[in-house]
């Protein structure tokens, strides 16, 4: 996530983000909507931040 994107998210969702951290998953914008490789990568990267997400579901 670029700094400008993070700043926009923080500005628009200030109340919802109070005391929370924004995490960048470092996933390039090279995938199509719901592309299986993207879904697998999202699951793998999110698993450490949201333990309820199964990496290989």
N, CA, C and O atoms as a CHARMM CRD file, in Angstrom:
* protein
*
  228
    1    1 UNK  N      0.85200  -1.16900   0.00000 PROA 1      0.00000
    2    1 UNK  CA     0.00000   0.00000   0.00000 PROA 1      0.00000
    3    1 UNK  C      0.89700   1.23100   0.00000 PROA 1      0.00000
    4    1 UNK  O      1.82200   1.35100   0.80300 PROA 1      0.00000
    5    2 UNK  N      0.60800   2.11000  -0.89300 PROA 2      0.00000
    6    2 UNK  CA     1.38200   3.33300  -0.96000 PROA 2      0.00000
    7    2 UNK  C      0.96600   4.28100   0.15800 PROA 2      0.00000
    8    2 UNK  O     -0.15800   4.21500   0.65700 PROA 2      0.00000
    9    3 UNK  N      1.87000   5.15200   0.53900 PROA 3      0.00000
   10    3 UNK  CA     1.60700   6.10200   1.61900 PROA 3      0.00000
   11    3 UNK  C      0.34100   6.93000   1.34100 PROA 3      0.00000
   12    3 UNK  O     -0.45200   7.18300   2.24800 PROA 3      0.00000
   13    4 UNK  N      0.16200   7.34800   0.07600 PROA 4      0.00000
   14    4 UNK  CA    -1.01700   8.16300  -0.24800 PROA 4      0.00000
   15    4 UNK  C     -2.30500   7.37500  -0.03700 PROA 4      0.00000
   16    4 UNK  O     -3.29700   7.93200   0.43100 PROA 4      0.00000
   17    5 UNK  N     -2.30200   6.08600  -0.37600 PROA 5      0.00000
   18    5 UNK  CA    -3.48900   5.25200  -0.16500 PROA 5      0.00000
   19    5 UNK  C     -3.76800   5.08600   1.31700 PROA 5      0.00000
   20    5 UNK  O     -4.91500   5.18500   1.75600 PROA 5      0.00000
   21    6 UNK  N     -2.71500   4.83400   2.09100 PROA 6      0.00000
   22    6 UNK  CA    -2.87500   4.68500   3.54100 PROA 6      0.00000
   23    6 UNK  C     -3.44900   5.96400   4.14000 PROA 6      0.00000
   24    6 UNK  O     -4.34800   5.90500   4.98000 PROA 6      0.00000
   25    7 UNK  N     -2.93900   7.11700   3.71700 PROA 7      0.00000
   26    7 UNK  CA    -3.43900   8.39000   4.23800 PROA 7      0.00000
   27    7 UNK  C     -4.90800   8.60500   3.90400 PROA 7      0.00000
   28    7 UNK  O     -5.66900   9.09300   4.74000 PROA 7      0.00000
   29    8 UNK  N     -5.31200   8.24500   2.68900 PROA 8      0.00000
   30    8 UNK  CA    -6.72100   8.37800   2.29400 PROA 8      0.00000
   31    8 UNK  C     -7.61600   7.47800   3.14000 PROA 8      0.00000
   32    8 UNK  O     -8.68100   7.90100   3.59000 PROA 8      0.00000
   33    9 UNK  N     -7.18700   6.25100   3.35200 PROA 9      0.00000
   34    9 UNK  CA    -7.96500   5.31800   4.17700 PROA 9      0.00000
   35    9 UNK  C     -8.08000   5.87300   5.59300 PROA 9      0.00000
   36    9 UNK  O     -9.16000   5.85400   6.18300 PROA 9      0.00000
   37   10 UNK  N     -6.98200   6.36100   6.13100 PROA 10     0.00000
   38   10 UNK  CA    -6.99600   6.90000   7.48900 PROA 10     0.00000
   39   10 UNK  C     -7.90200   8.12400   7.59600 PROA 10     0.00000
   40   10 UNK  O     -8.60000   8.28500   8.59600 PROA 10     0.00000
   41   11 UNK  N     -7.90100   8.98300   6.58500 PROA 11     0.00000
   42   11 UNK  CA    -8.76400  10.17000   6.60600 PROA 11     0.00000
   43   11 UNK  C    -10.23900   9.80300   6.53600 PROA 11     0.00000
   44   11 UNK  O    -11.05400  10.32500   7.29700 PROA 11     0.00000
   45   12 UNK  N    -10.58000   8.89900   5.61400 PROA 12     0.00000
   46   12 UNK  CA   -11.98500   8.55900   5.38700 PROA 12     0.00000
   47   12 UNK  C    -12.58100   7.67900   6.47900 PROA 12     0.00000
   48   12 UNK  O    -13.78800   7.72100   6.71500 PROA 12     0.00000
   49   13 UNK  N    -11.75700   6.89100   7.14000 PROA 13     0.00000
   50   13 UNK  CA   -12.26400   5.93400   8.13100 PROA 13     0.00000
   51   13 UNK  C    -11.67000   6.17700   9.52300 PROA 13     0.00000
   52   13 UNK  O    -11.49000   5.24300  10.30400 PROA 13     0.00000
   53   14 UNK  N    -11.37500   7.43200   9.81500 PROA 14     0.00000
   54   14 UNK  CA   -10.70400   7.79200  11.07200 PROA 14     0.00000
   55   14 UNK  C    -11.39500   7.19500  12.29900 PROA 14     0.00000
   56   14 UNK  O    -10.73100   6.61200  13.15500 PROA 14     0.00000
   57   15 UNK  N    -12.71900   7.33300  12.39400 PROA 15     0.00000
   58   15 UNK  CA   -13.44500   6.81100  13.56400 PROA 15     0.00000
   59   15 UNK  C    -13.35700   5.29600  13.66000 PROA 15     0.00000
   60   15 UNK  O    -13.15500   4.75500  14.74700 PROA 15     0.00000
   61   16 UNK  N    -13.50400   4.61800  12.55700 PROA 16     0.00000
   62   16 UNK  CA   -13.47800   3.14800  12.55800 PROA 16     0.00000
   63   16 UNK  C    -12.08600   2.60100  12.85400 PROA 16     0.00000
   64   16 UNK  O    -11.94600   1.51100  13.40900 PROA 16     0.00000
   65   17 UNK  N    -11.06900   3.35400  12.48600 PROA 17     0.00000
   66   17 UNK  CA    -9.69100   2.88200  12.65400 PROA 17     0.00000
   67   17 UNK  C     -9.06400   3.29000  13.97800 PROA 17     0.00000
   68   17 UNK  O     -7.91100   2.95100  14.24600 PROA 17     0.00000
   69   18 UNK  N     -9.79500   4.00100  14.79500 PROA 18     0.00000
   70   18 UNK  CA    -9.23000   4.50400  16.04900 PROA 18     0.00000
   71   18 UNK  C     -8.59600   3.35400  16.85200 PROA 18     0.00000
   72   18 UNK  O     -9.27500   2.40400  17.24100 PROA 18     0.00000
   73   19 UNK  N     -7.30100   3.46200  17.08400 PROA 19     0.00000
   74   19 UNK  CA    -6.58400   2.45300  17.84600 PROA 19     0.00000
   75   19 UNK  C     -6.24900   1.19300  17.07100 PROA 19     0.00000
   76   19 UNK  O     -5.74600   0.23000  17.65000 PROA 19     0.00000
   77   20 UNK  N     -6.51900   1.17900  15.77000 PROA 20     0.00000
   78   20 UNK  CA    -6.23700  -0.00500  14.96200 PROA 20     0.00000
   79   20 UNK  C     -5.08200   0.27500  14.00000 PROA 20     0.00000
   80   20 UNK  O     -4.75500   1.42500  13.71000 PROA 20     0.00000
   81   21 UNK  N     -4.49500  -0.77700  13.53100 PROA 21     0.00000
   82   21 UNK  CA    -3.34600  -0.69500  12.64200 PROA 21     0.00000
   83   21 UNK  C     -3.75800  -1.08800  11.21900 PROA 21     0.00000
   84   21 UNK  O     -4.56600  -1.99700  11.03600 PROA 21     0.00000
   85   22 UNK  N     -3.21400  -0.41800  10.23700 PROA 22     0.00000
   86   22 UNK  CA    -3.41900  -0.78700   8.83300 PROA 22     0.00000
   87   22 UNK  C     -2.24600  -1.65200   8.41500 PROA 22     0.00000
   88   22 UNK  O     -1.09000  -1.28700   8.62900 PROA 22     0.00000
   89   23 UNK  N     -2.54400  -2.80600   7.81400 PROA 23     0.00000
   90   23 UNK  CA    -1.50700  -3.75600   7.41100 PROA 23     0.00000
   91   23 UNK  C     -1.42700  -3.80300   5.89200 PROA 23     0.00000
   92   23 UNK  O     -2.44500  -3.95100   5.21500 PROA 23     0.00000
   93   24 UNK  N     -0.23000  -3.67900   5.36700 PROA 24     0.00000
   94   24 UNK  CA    -0.00200  -3.80700   3.93600 PROA 24     0.00000
   95   24 UNK  C      0.37900  -5.25500   3.64800 PROA 24     0.00000
   96   24 UNK  O      1.30700  -5.78200   4.26200 PROA 24     0.00000
   97   25 UNK  N     -0.31500  -5.89500   2.73800 PROA 25     0.00000
   98   25 UNK  CA    -0.06400  -7.29800   2.41600 PROA 25     0.00000
   99   25 UNK  C      0.95300  -7.46900   1.28600 PROA 25     0.00000
  100   25 UNK  O      1.32200  -8.59500   0.95300 PROA 25     0.00000
  101   26 UNK  N      1.40600  -6.36300   0.69500 PROA 26     0.00000
  102   26 UNK  CA     2.40600  -6.40100  -0.38600 PROA 26     0.00000
  103   26 UNK  C      2.01500  -7.35200  -1.51200 PROA 26     0.00000
  104   26 UNK  O      2.80000  -8.20700  -1.92500 PROA 26     0.00000
  105   27 UNK  N      0.80300  -7.18900  -1.99500 PROA 27     0.00000
  106   27 UNK  CA     0.32000  -7.99500  -3.12000 PROA 27     0.00000
  107   27 UNK  C      0.20700  -7.06900  -4.32900 PROA 27     0.00000
  108   27 UNK  O     -0.53100  -6.08500  -4.28300 PROA 27     0.00000
  109   28 UNK  N      0.92500  -7.37000  -5.40800 PROA 28     0.00000
  110   28 UNK  CA     0.85800  -6.50000  -6.58300 PROA 28     0.00000
  111   28 UNK  C     -0.52100  -6.54500  -7.23000 PROA 28     0.00000
  112   28 UNK  O     -1.26200  -7.51700  -7.08500 PROA 28     0.00000
  113   29 UNK  N     -0.84500  -5.48600  -7.93800 PROA 29     0.00000
  114   29 UNK  CA    -2.13600  -5.38100  -8.60800 PROA 29     0.00000
  115   29 UNK  C     -2.05100  -6.02400  -9.99000 PROA 29     0.00000
  116   29 UNK  O     -2.27100  -5.37300 -11.01100 PROA 29     0.00000
  117   30 UNK  N     -1.72500  -7.32400  -9.99700 PROA 30     0.00000
  118   30 UNK  CA    -1.52200  -8.05600 -11.24900 PROA 30     0.00000
  119   30 UNK  C     -2.52000  -9.20000 -11.43200 PROA 30     0.00000
  120   30 UNK  O     -2.30800 -10.06700 -12.27900 PROA 30     0.00000
  121   31 UNK  N     -3.58800  -9.21600 -10.66300 PROA 31     0.00000
  122   31 UNK  CA    -4.52200 -10.33900 -10.66300 PROA 31     0.00000
  123   31 UNK  C     -5.90400  -9.88900 -11.09400 PROA 31     0.00000
  124   31 UNK  O     -6.28600  -8.73400 -10.90500 PROA 31     0.00000
  125   32 UNK  N     -6.64100 -10.80800 -11.67000 PROA 32     0.00000
  126   32 UNK  CA    -8.02600 -10.54700 -12.02400 PROA 32     0.00000
  127   32 UNK  C     -8.92600 -10.76300 -10.82200 PROA 32     0.00000
  128   32 UNK  O     -8.51300 -11.34700  -9.82100 PROA 32     0.00000
  129   33 UNK  N    -10.15400 -10.29100 -10.92700 PROA 33     0.00000
  130   33 UNK  CA   -11.13700 -10.42100  -9.85500 PROA 33     0.00000
  131   33 UNK  C    -11.33100 -11.89400  -9.49800 PROA 33     0.00000
  132   33 UNK  O    -11.65800 -12.71600 -10.35300 PROA 33     0.00000
  133   34 UNK  N    -11.12300 -12.21000  -8.22100 PROA 34     0.00000
  134   34 UNK  CA   -11.30800 -13.55700  -7.67600 PROA 34     0.00000
  135   34 UNK  C    -10.44700 -14.61100  -8.36700 PROA 34     0.00000
  136   34 UNK  O    -10.78200 -15.79500  -8.33700 PROA 34     0.00000
  137   35 UNK  N     -9.36100 -14.20500  -8.97900 PROA 35     0.00000
  138   35 UNK  CA    -8.43200 -15.15600  -9.59400 PROA 35     0.00000
  139   35 UNK  C     -7.93600 -16.10800  -8.51100 PROA 35     0.00000
  140   35 UNK  O     -7.52400 -15.65400  -7.44300 PROA 35     0.00000
  141   36 UNK  N     -7.96700 -17.41700  -8.75900 PROA 36     0.00000
  142   36 UNK  CA    -7.60000 -18.39400  -7.72600 PROA 36     0.00000
  143   36 UNK  C     -6.23600 -18.13900  -7.08300 PROA 36     0.00000
  144   36 UNK  O     -6.08300 -18.32800  -5.87700 PROA 36     0.00000
  145   37 UNK  N     -5.24500 -17.71200  -7.86900 PROA 37     0.00000
  146   37 UNK  CA    -3.93100 -17.42800  -7.30200 PROA 37     0.00000
  147   37 UNK  C     -3.99100 -16.24400  -6.32800 PROA 37     0.00000
  148   37 UNK  O     -3.30700 -16.23800  -5.30400 PROA 37     0.00000
  149   38 UNK  N     -4.80400 -15.25600  -6.65400 PROA 38     0.00000
  150   38 UNK  CA    -4.97700 -14.09900  -5.77200 PROA 38     0.00000
  151   38 UNK  C     -5.66000 -14.50900  -4.47800 PROA 38     0.00000
  152   38 UNK  O     -5.23500 -14.10600  -3.39500 PROA 38     0.00000
  153   39 UNK  N     -6.70600 -15.30200  -4.58300 PROA 39     0.00000
  154   39 UNK  CA    -7.43300 -15.75800  -3.39400 PROA 39     0.00000
  155   39 UNK  C     -6.49300 -16.54500  -2.47800 PROA 39     0.00000
  156   39 UNK  O     -6.49800 -16.34900  -1.26300 PROA 39     0.00000
  157   40 UNK  N     -5.69400 -17.42700  -3.05800 PROA 40     0.00000
  158   40 UNK  CA    -4.74700 -18.22000  -2.25900 PROA 40     0.00000
  159   40 UNK  C     -3.71600 -17.31500  -1.58000 PROA 40     0.00000
  160   40 UNK  O     -3.38000 -17.51500  -0.41300 PROA 40     0.00000
  161   41 UNK  N     -3.22500 -16.33100  -2.30900 PROA 41     0.00000
  162   41 UNK  CA    -2.24700 -15.40400  -1.74500 PROA 41     0.00000
  163   41 UNK  C     -2.86100 -14.56500  -0.62600 PROA 41     0.00000
  164   41 UNK  O     -2.22600 -14.35300   0.40700 PROA 41     0.00000
  165   42 UNK  N     -4.08400 -14.08900  -0.82400 PROA 42     0.00000
  166   42 UNK  CA    -4.78200 -13.33300   0.21800 PROA 42     0.00000
  167   42 UNK  C     -4.98500 -14.17800   1.47300 PROA 42     0.00000
  168   42 UNK  O     -4.75000 -13.71200   2.58800 PROA 42     0.00000
  169   43 UNK  N     -5.41400 -15.39900   1.28700 PROA 43     0.00000
  170   43 UNK  CA    -5.62000 -16.28500   2.44500 PROA 43     0.00000
  171   43 UNK  C     -4.31100 -16.51500   3.20800 PROA 43     0.00000
  172   43 UNK  O     -4.28800 -16.48600   4.43800 PROA 43     0.00000
  173   44 UNK  N     -3.24800 -16.73800   2.48200 PROA 44     0.00000
  174   44 UNK  CA    -1.95400 -16.98600   3.12300 PROA 44     0.00000
  175   44 UNK  C     -1.45800 -15.75200   3.86800 PROA 44     0.00000
  176   44 UNK  O     -0.97400 -15.85900   4.99500 PROA 44     0.00000
  177   45 UNK  N     -1.57600 -14.58800   3.24800 PROA 45     0.00000
  178   45 UNK  CA    -1.06800 -13.35700   3.87200 PROA 45     0.00000
  179   45 UNK  C     -1.95800 -12.88600   5.01900 PROA 45     0.00000
  180   45 UNK  O     -1.47100 -12.27900   5.97300 PROA 45     0.00000
  181   46 UNK  N     -3.25100 -13.16100   4.93200 PROA 46     0.00000
  182   46 UNK  CA    -4.17900 -12.72400   5.98200 PROA 46     0.00000
  183   46 UNK  C     -4.15200 -13.63400   7.20100 PROA 46     0.00000
  184   46 UNK  O     -4.51500 -13.20500   8.29600 PROA 46     0.00000
  185   47 UNK  N     -3.73400 -14.86800   7.03200 PROA 47     0.00000
  186   47 UNK  CA    -3.78900 -15.85300   8.11600 PROA 47     0.00000
  187   47 UNK  C     -3.05400 -15.38300   9.36500 PROA 47     0.00000
  188   47 UNK  O     -3.51800 -15.63600  10.47600 PROA 47     0.00000
  189   48 UNK  N     -1.92900 -14.71100   9.21300 PROA 48     0.00000
  190   48 UNK  CA    -1.17400 -14.27300  10.39600 PROA 48     0.00000
  191   48 UNK  C     -1.82900 -13.09300  11.09700 PROA 48     0.00000
  192   48 UNK  O     -1.57000 -12.85200  12.27600 PROA 48     0.00000
  193   49 UNK  N     -2.68100 -12.35300  10.38100 PROA 49     0.00000
  194   49 UNK  CA    -3.34500 -11.18800  10.96100 PROA 49     0.00000
  195   49 UNK  C     -4.75500 -11.50800  11.44400 PROA 49     0.00000
  196   49 UNK  O     -5.24500 -10.89900  12.39500 PROA 49     0.00000
  197   50 UNK  N     -5.39800 -12.45600  10.79300 PROA 50     0.00000
  198   50 UNK  CA    -6.74000 -12.89900  11.17300 PROA 50     0.00000
  199   50 UNK  C     -6.71600 -14.42100  11.27600 PROA 50     0.00000
  200   50 UNK  O     -7.01600 -15.10300  10.29600 PROA 50     0.00000
  201   51 UNK  N     -6.37200 -14.95800  12.42200 PROA 51     0.00000
  202   51 UNK  CA    -6.18000 -16.39800  12.57200 PROA 51     0.00000
  203   51 UNK  C     -7.39100 -17.24700  12.17600 PROA 51     0.00000
  204   51 UNK  O     -7.23800 -18.44900  11.96200 PROA 51     0.00000
  205   52 UNK  N     -8.57300 -16.67000  12.07300 PROA 52     0.00000
  206   52 UNK  CA    -9.74800 -17.45200  11.68700 PROA 52     0.00000
  207   52 UNK  C     -9.79000 -17.71800  10.18100 PROA 52     0.00000
  208   52 UNK  O    -10.63600 -18.48700   9.72300 PROA 52     0.00000
  209   53 UNK  N     -8.90400 -17.10600   9.40700 PROA 53     0.00000
  210   53 UNK  CA    -8.85400 -17.33400   7.96200 PROA 53     0.00000
  211   53 UNK  C     -7.96100 -18.53800   7.69400 PROA 53     0.00000
  212   53 UNK  O     -6.77700 -18.53600   8.03000 PROA 53     0.00000
  213   54 UNK  N     -8.54100 -19.56200   7.08700 PROA 54     0.00000
  214   54 UNK  CA    -7.76700 -20.77600   6.79100 PROA 54     0.00000
  215   54 UNK  C     -6.94200 -20.54500   5.52400 PROA 54     0.00000
  216   54 UNK  O     -7.50500 -20.13100   4.51100 PROA 54     0.00000
  217   55 UNK  N     -5.62700 -20.79700   5.54200 PROA 55     0.00000
  218   55 UNK  CA    -4.77800 -20.54200   4.39200 PROA 55     0.00000
  219   55 UNK  C     -5.07100 -21.41700   3.17800 PROA 55     0.00000
  220   55 UNK  O     -4.86000 -20.97500   2.04900 PROA 55     0.00000
  221   56 UNK  N     -5.54800 -22.63700   3.37300 PROA 56     0.00000
  222   56 UNK  CA    -5.75700 -23.55400   2.23600 PROA 56     0.00000
  223   56 UNK  C     -7.19700 -24.00800   2.13100 PROA 56     0.00000
  224   56 UNK  O     -7.44200 -25.18400   1.86500 PROA 56     0.00000
  225   57 UNK  N     -8.12900 -23.14900   2.32300 PROA 57     0.00000
  226   57 UNK  CA    -9.53400 -23.54500   2.28400 PROA 57     0.00000
  227   57 UNK  C    -10.01700 -23.69700   0.86400 PROA 57     0.00000
  228   57 UNK  O    -11.18200 -24.02800   0.64000 PROA 57     0.00000
